[in-house]
Amino acid sequence: MSNADKPLVWLHGEIKTPPLARDARLEAGYLLRMLQQGRRLGMPQSRPMPSIGRNVHELRVRDADSTWRIVYRLDHDAIVIADVFAKKTQATPAAVIRNCQRRLAAYDALE
């Protein structure tokens, strides 16, 4: 990681094999690395999640048996990871949205 790269701040979740298949884990790592380097990602890899908060997005990583989501926020000094989960329905579960909002609010309170 160079001095210009933003660090990842993990509030919840992890990316490991298993449960992610190796290729999905590598794709997730590649996408997170691009974010650290300041690249902005769009569809189909990433989409905004205004229902969770400002500057919050979700990475979309396809796996053999499921589709993973990595909820993150772009801060000026870091990429803040609020959750990692396997998405099983069209809509993001309300519990995931509430938990991400709570985790991000608690993180902001520490600053």
C-alpha positions as CSV (number, residue, x, y, z in Angstrom):
1,M,0.0,0.0,0.0
2,S,1.4,3.3,-1.0
3,N,1.2,6.5,1.1
4,A,-1.6,7.8,-1.1
5,D,-3.8,4.7,-0.7
6,K,-6.8,5.0,1.7
7,P,-6.8,2.3,4.4
8,L,-9.7,-0.1,4.8
9,V,-11.6,0.3,8.1
10,W,-13.5,-2.9,8.9
11,L,-16.6,-2.4,11.1
12,H,-18.1,-5.7,10.4
13,G,-17.6,-8.8,8.2
14,E,-14.7,-10.3,6.5
15,I,-13.7,-11.6,3.1
16,K,-12.3,-15.1,3.3
17,T,-12.4,-18.5,1.7
18,P,-14.7,-20.1,2.7
19,P,-17.5,-18.9,2.6
20,L,-16.5,-17.0,-0.6
21,A,-15.0,-19.1,-3.4
22,R,-11.4,-18.2,-4.2
23,D,-12.3,-16.3,-7.4
24,A,-15.0,-14.3,-5.6
25,R,-12.5,-13.5,-2.8
26,L,-9.9,-12.3,-5.3
27,E,-12.5,-10.2,-7.2
28,A,-13.6,-8.6,-3.9
29,G,-10.0,-7.8,-3.0
30,Y,-9.3,-6.4,-6.5
31,L,-12.3,-4.1,-6.2
32,L,-11.4,-2.9,-2.7
33,R,-7.9,-2.2,-3.9
34,M,-9.2,0.0,-6.7
35,L,-11.2,1.9,-4.2
36,Q,-8.2,2.4,-2.0
37,Q,-6.3,3.8,-4.9
38,G,-9.1,6.4,-5.5
39,R,-10.9,4.8,-8.4
40,R,-14.6,5.4,-8.5
41,L,-16.6,2.2,-9.4
42,G,-20.0,2.1,-11.1
43,M,-22.4,-0.5,-12.2
44,P,-22.3,-3.4,-12.4
45,Q,-19.5,-3.6,-9.7
46,S,-20.9,-1.0,-7.4
47,R,-24.0,1.0,-6.8
48,P,-25.0,3.8,-4.4
49,M,-26.9,2.9,-1.2
50,P,-28.5,6.3,-0.2
51,S,-31.0,4.4,2.0
52,I,-28.0,3.7,4.3
53,G,-26.3,7.0,4.1
54,R,-24.3,9.6,2.2
55,N,-21.4,8.2,0.2
56,V,-22.5,4.7,1.0
57,H,-22.3,2.1,-1.8
58,E,-22.4,-1.7,-2.2
59,L,-19.9,-3.8,-4.1
60,R,-21.5,-6.6,-6.0
61,V,-19.4,-9.8,-6.1
62,R,-20.8,-12.9,-7.9
63,D,-19.9,-16.3,-6.5
64,A,-20.7,-19.8,-7.6
65,D,-23.7,-20.2,-5.2
66,S,-24.6,-16.7,-4.2
67,T,-24.0,-13.0,-4.8
68,W,-22.0,-11.2,-2.1
69,R,-22.5,-7.6,-1.1
70,I,-19.9,-5.4,0.6
71,V,-21.4,-2.3,2.0
72,Y,-18.8,0.5,2.2
73,R,-18.6,4.3,2.6
74,L,-16.1,6.5,0.9
75,D,-14.6,8.8,3.5
76,H,-12.0,11.4,2.8
77,D,-9.4,9.4,4.7
78,A,-10.5,5.8,4.5
79,I,-12.8,3.2,2.9
80,V,-15.2,2.1,5.8
81,I,-16.6,-1.4,5.5
82,A,-20.0,-1.6,7.3
83,D,-21.0,-5.2,6.3
84,V,-20.3,-8.2,4.1
85,F,-23.2,-10.5,3.4
86,A,-24.7,-13.0,0.9
87,K,-27.7,-11.4,-0.8
88,K,-30.5,-13.9,-1.3
89,T,-33.4,-11.6,-2.3
90,Q,-33.9,-8.6,-4.7
91,A,-34.1,-6.1,-1.9
92,T,-31.4,-5.4,0.8
93,P,-32.8,-6.8,4.1
94,A,-34.0,-4.1,6.5
95,A,-31.9,-5.5,9.3
96,V,-28.7,-5.1,7.1
97,I,-29.7,-1.4,6.4
98,R,-30.3,-0.7,10.1
99,N,-27.1,-2.4,11.2
100,C,-25.0,-0.5,8.7
101,Q,-26.5,2.8,9.7
102,R,-25.9,1.9,13.4
103,R,-22.2,0.9,12.8
104,L,-21.5,4.0,10.7
105,A,-23.0,6.3,13.3
106,A,-21.0,4.6,16.0
107,Y,-17.8,5.0,13.9
108,D,-18.6,8.7,13.3
109,A,-19.1,9.2,17.0
110,L,-15.5,8.1,17.7
111,E,-14.0,10.9,15.5
